[in-house]
Amino acid sequence: MPRRILPTAQPLRDCEIAIVGGGVHGLSLAYNLAKSGRKNIAVFERSYLGAGASGRNLALIRSSWQQRAWAELVWYCRQIWSQISVELDYNVMLTERGSYLCIRDERSIAVAKDAVTMQNSLGIPTRFVSPGELAEAVPQLNTQGMLGGIHDPTAGVSRHDALVWAYAHAADRLGVAVHLETAVTGMQVIGGRVNRIVTNRGTIATGLVVNCAGSGSAEVAEMAGVALPTRKLALEMFVTEPYRAFLDPIVSVIEDQAYIMQTSRGEFVGGAEPTGHTGTPRLTTSYAALRQSAAVIARLFPDLRGVNILRTWAGLIDMTPDGAGLVGEAEERPGFFLDCGWGGEGYMVSVGTGRLIADYLNTGVLDRRLRPFHFSRFATGDRLDDGLLVVDAAGETRA
């Protein structure tokens, strides 16, 4: 039977579980809930599938983190990534390229070495590389001033649009109602719980709501009377013309907030967030940011000077104060759950959060790998600031 291009269009009707957001987090959760046997699940997407950050990212998966909580979660997700194409019967085009996370600040060297020790204790085969080893491994890279880095041989990339559609089709096959161009505009609270959601197509009753709205998560939470410590940030990326085979691993530089990879077609995809470049969050790119990114990449890879940039794009992310995601049930609004605030790292963990949050909704027990990401950490002082985060607050924390 030919594969349908779009999920089956369904009429708006009451549901048991309403998921707001048709990106990888919302669709992964919907699929995993349906797979577990839950019925009457609906996903509400105000635009098209993957219209937000799910369709506008580098699609990088790496396990080189400072915080143990991040490393444990991403390593769990990395095992799922290895099988996800088979599970969903859809090729997400995962390629294991390896990555080099480069460091120029001496203060970060001890952090990186300790992090590698922790990562290795979890079974993650990362290693610290010296400047000489870095230059030998990536001879195209200008390593002047670099003090070392972390090599993650298991890092890879996939096609972000493929993952979105893979989950959409799998959820559709299991009976999930995926409502496109259906914006959630309000929520009705009775007895302290959200029992109805209002959309541009009508109002429906629901048993519980999960906020997977990405950059729109703060607005969705506000509809339920919940305040989130997130704000929108715009990140900008570029794609070049095709070039000869030049760079196999993914390369990131913490101090430049820079990242770059070469696709199988020879194009370079990357960016470098200008220090302090926050501006007004929007999906339009700026010439100033393009010049900044081009200058940084040309300094890091001198051979790429003169390679033409074909296009640029911007994506909006929802950034928390520590750059880590928010999960859990809102204490002030029972039945309203969070899976948002993942900043620029949501794509890589989406294959795992969908499983773990589905288990949470089914059992009421939050998995140990997600507990550190509970939204209450800001009240208890258990923040997850990570010194190996490449894009933190779009430059605000780096001078």
N, C-alpha and C positions, 0 to 999 in steps of 0.2 A: 504494500500500500504506500503511495507517495506520502512524504512527510508534509504536513501542513505548514505553511509559511508563518501564519499567525495562530496563537492559541484560539480555541473555539470561543466566539463571541457569545456571552450569556446575559440574560436579563438580570437586572439588579434585583436582589432578593435578600431577605434576612440571612445572617450567617452566624456560625458559632465562633469563628475566629476571623477578625478583620486585620489584615496586614497592610499598613500604609507605606507604600514605596515599592516600585517595580524594578529595583536594581538587583544586584546579585545577593544582597543580604535578605531582602524580602522574598525573592524567588527561591533561594536556597532553603529558607525557613519553611515556606509553603510546601515545597517538595518533600522535605524531611518530615513535616507533620503528616502529610498525606500518606507517605510511605509507612509511617508508624500506625496508620489506621484511622487517624482523625478524619472526620467528614465535615462538609459544609464550611470549607475554608475559602476566603476571598482575598485577592490582592487588588489594591486600588492604586493605580498609577496615573498621575495627572497629565502625563504626556505620553511618550512612547517608551517601550521597554529599554532600559539602560540609558535613558536620556540624561541622567545625572553623572556623577563621578564614575559610575560603573562602566560607562562607555568613553571615558575621557582620561584614562590613566595609563601608566607605563606597563601595567600588568606584571609587575615584578613580584617574585616570591623569594624571600631570603630568610635565613634563620640566625643572622648575626646581630643579636640584641644584647644590651647590657642587663636589662631587667630579666630576672629568671621567669617572671610571669609571661612576658612577651615571648621569650625563647621557648618555653614549654608549649604555649598555645600555637605558635607558628610551626614548631616541629611536629606537633600533632596534625596540624593542617597539611604539612608537607607530605605526610604519608597518604592522606586522602587525595591530594593532588595527583599522586602517582597512579591512582585507579579511577579518577573521576570520569574520564572519557568513556571507559568501559561501563561504569555504573549508569551513566546517563545516556548511553548509546549515542554519543555525539562527540566528535573530535574537538576538544578545546585547544588543540595545537600547543600543548606544553612541550617546551624544549629546555633541557637542563644545560645551561650555558656556564654556570659558575659566576661568581661575582667577586669583585675586589672593592672593599670599603676602605678608602684611602684617608690618611690622617696627617695633618700638618701641625697640629697644636700639641705640644709636649704634654700638656695636662691630660690629653685624651689617651696617651699611650698606655699608662697604667690601667686606665679604665678598660681599654681594649684587651690587654693581656689577661686581666682578671675575668673579663667577659668570655674570652675563649676557653679558659679553664672551666668556667661554669657550663658553657655550651657543650664542651667535650664530656662533662659528667652526665649530660642528658643524652649522650650518643650522637650529638651533632658534630660532624667531622670538620669543623672549622680549624684554621690555624693562623697564628700571627705571622706576618711576613715582614722582613726587614726592607729598607729602601732598596738594597741591592737585589733582593729576591723579587720585589715588586717591579723593578726596572727590567729584570730578566723575563718575568712572566708576561708583562705588558710593555714591550719595547716601544710601542707607539706613544705611550704616555710620557709626558714631561714630568718627571718625578722630582724636579728641583724643589727643595724645601720640604719634601714629604719625609715623614719620619717612620713610616711603615703603614700597615693596613691589616685587614682581616680578609682572608680568602675563604669563601664559602663554596665548595665544589658542588653542593646540591642546589644552589640558587638557580632559578630559571624564570622564563616568561611564558605567557600563554596569550591567546587572543581574547581580549576582554569581551568583545561582542559575541564570540562563540560561547563563552561561559554563560552569559546572560540568556542566550537563546537555548542553550542546553537545559538549564534549569526551567525555563519557561515551558518548553516542550514536555519535559519530564513531569512537571507539576500538572500540566494540562492533561496528560495521559491518565493521571491519577484522580482527575475530577476536580481539581482546583479551578475556581472561577477567577480568571485574570481580566480585570476591567481596565482597559486602556482609555486614555483621555477622560478619566473620571477623577476629578480633584476632590479631595476631602476638604470641606470648607468650614466644618464645625462639628462639635460633639455635644450631645445632651447627657448631662450627669443627673442621675436620680439615686438617692440614697448613698451618695459618695462614690458611685461607680458610673463609668461610661456605659450607657446601655443603648445608645443610638448614635450613628454617625451620619452627618449631613454631607451630601456630595452635590456636584453640579447636575447630577442626573436624578437626584431624589434622596430620600432619607430611609435608612434601614436599621433594624435592630441587630445587636451583636452581643455575644457573650463576653468577649474580651478583645482588646486592641493591642497590636504590637507596632511600635513606632520604628520603622526601618526607612525613614524618609531622608536619610543623608543630610544634605545641606539644608533641607527644609524641616529637619527634625525639631528644631526649637519652636518653630511656628506650630507644628502639629502638637507638640507637648503643651503649648500654651492653650490650645483649644480644649485640652483636658484639664486645664488649671494647674499644670506642672511646669516649673521653671527649670530649664537645663543650663548648665555652665558651658554652653557651646556658642560659637559664633562662626559665621561663614568666612572663608578665606578663598581667594582665587589663586590657582596655580596655572602657569602658562608653559606650554611645551611646543616643540617644533619638529618638523620632519624635513629632511633634506632630499635632494635628488639622489638616485642610486649611485653607488660608488663601488669600487673594487672591494673584494673581500679584505677586510682590514682589521676588524675588532670582533673577537669571538665572545669574551666574557662581558658581563655588565659591569660598568665602572661608576662608582659614586665617590664624591669627595665631600666629607662632612662640612668642612669650613666654608666651602663654596655653595653648599646646598645644591650641588650639581650631580647629574646622573645622565648616563648616555648608554645606548646599546645600538647595535647594527642589526637590522632585520634580515631575513633570508633573501629579501629582494635587493639588499644593498643599501637601503635607506638608513640614515641615522635618526633615531628618535631620542630626544632628551630635553633638558632644560637646566636652568640655574636660577634659583630664586634670589632676586636682588635683596640685599640687606635692607630691612625696614620697608620693603615693598609690600604693603598691604592694600592701601587704596580702597576703593569702593568695590565690593565683591560683584563681579559681573562676568558674563561669558564672552566678552569681547577682549581681544588681545591688544597689547600696547607696543608701540615702537620702542619705547624706553626699555621694556622688559626684554624684547627681542635683541636689542643691542647688547644688553647686559649678558644674556645667555650666550650669544654668539661670541662675545669677547672672552668669556670664561672658557668655553669649549675650545676656542682657537688657541688659548694659552695652554690648556691641558693637552691638546692634540694638534701640534703645529701643522702636521700634514693635511689637516682638514681645512686650513685657510683657503678660501676661494671656492669651497664647495657650496653650491647654491641651496638656500632654504626654499622649499616649495610651499609650505603652508605652516600655519601656527593655529593653536586652539587653546582655549582656557577651560578649566573645570572648577567647580565649586566644591569645597570640602567643609565638613563640620568639625571644627577643631576644639578640643577640650583644653583646659589649662595645662595638662601634662601630655597631651597628644595621644592619649589612649582612649579606647572605646568605653561606652556606657552600656551596661546591661542590668537587668533586674526589674522587679516590679516596683512601681512608684508607691511609696508608703502612704502618701496622701491621696492616692487614687487607685485603690485595689482594682485589679483587672486591666490596668494599663501598664504595658511592659515596654522595655527599651532594648533596642539593638541598633545603636547609632553612635555618633561621636568618634568614629574610627579614623578621622583625619585622612591622611594620605595612605594609610595602611589597610583600609577596609577590604580591598580586593583580595589580598593574599590570605586573609583569615576567613573569608566568607564561606568557604567550603566546610570549615569546621564549626563556625558559630551557628550555622543553620542546624547542624546535628545536635549540638549541645543545648541550644535554646529550645529546640523541639522536645528534647528529653526533659528540660526544666519545666516546660508548660505541661507535659504529661505527668510528671512525678512531683513537682513542687520543690525539687532539690536542684540547686545550682551546682553544676560540675566544678570540681576543684580548679580546673584550668580557666574557668571564667570568674570565679569568686574575686580574684584581685581586681577585676574590671568593674565590679559592682559600683554603681554611682555614688554610694555612701562613702567611698574612700576619701572624698574631699572633706567630709565632715570629721572623719577619724584621723586625717593626716597621712593616710597611706597612699600617697600619690605614686604614679608610675613614670616619673620623668626619666627619660632614657638618653644617655649621653651618646648613643650610636644612632639616634634618629636623624635621618638626613634632612628631611623637611619638617621642622618643628612648628614654629608659629610664623612661617613665611618671612623669616629674617629677624623677627623682633628680639629673639634671645641671643643674637650674635652681633657683636659690634665690629 
